[in-house]
């Protein structure tokens, strides 16, 4: 186990190496369709810098790592989430997320989720700026998943998704005879999870001072989307993360998390013919197709660092940092949050995002999560989470 601890510590130090390799060159920004698929749906992970590949199980495990479903600590549960988006710019854009899971046996758990992204009303104009039409743009995805324990510590999970993107309806593109159409495709997630942090924190028989967890996930691996005027890659993503937990006693737990994310799509959209490149070829090429070489490949890795302190599972303090190279999209923000358990049945989670740059459209992003625990007849609890992001 000592080797696992040292490996986790090395992963926690890697972000500094990645940042040090960033150069002053002008790298290409990576573009994909349906970017709403990469928006964090819950406040717990959001408060920890969007780190969730190896965190302990909660109702949003299906989004972060489907393998975590197998380690659910209740028979069934669910969550509902609403996220106002980019309210510094518009006031009618938001993400709605609902998910649920059911534990079939001690080794198998199934889950389902729905993401609906409302982009608000869009006004279309011709090339001269005259109004053509107004349209309510929206996108959604529906997913179903299953997770299987491979041993007492390992699990594997798979999600299957249907993605629908209706950006402009059946608008005739000005100056052409091309009629747009809603795009649709299918995709899948595969998640591997190694878990040593058990929820039995108050059981002296299971007490250990150090625990280490790992998560590896391939997300949104699927077909391209065609809107009638061109094909686009969806945000296929490779995620790897670890969680190192320290418990000095039965009441206190300190967890340190780090996730690394890399989009598995071409680095330069203008250098490839999307219609002629398969998804699998794009995934393999994405590890070495950057025009800036190895330094640009490093700049494409997004880093999430998180911290969580928990006292008797009654109160949790959280903080985190998300970093994306300034030579790419440049998203960088600090996160903070708190979790409270009220009357043993109700959990309240708060999260707040603080951009490191002034004028960021992500400023003033609040997230609030309410979860209700419903006791089993046997005395155990089921978790039902209601997430409301403001």
ABEGO torsion letter per residue (X at the ends): XAAAAAAAAAAAAAAAAAAAABBABBBBBBBBBGAAAABBABAAAAAAGGBAAABBBBAAAAAABAAAAAABABABBBBBBBBBBGAAABAABBBBBBBBBBBABAABBBBBBBBBBBAEBBBBBBAAGBBABBBBBBBBBBBBBBBBBABAABBBBBBBBBBBBBAAEABBBBGBABBBBBBBBBBBBBBBBBBABBABAABAAABBABBBBBBBBBBGBBBBBBAGAEBBBBBBBBBBBBBBBBBABAABBBBBBBBBBBBBBBABAAABBAAABBAAAAAAAAAAABAAEAAAAAAABBBBBBBBBBBGGABBBBBBBBBBBAABAGBBBBBBBBBBBBGGABBBBBBBBBBABBGBAABGBBBBBBBBBBBBAAGBBBBBBBBBBX
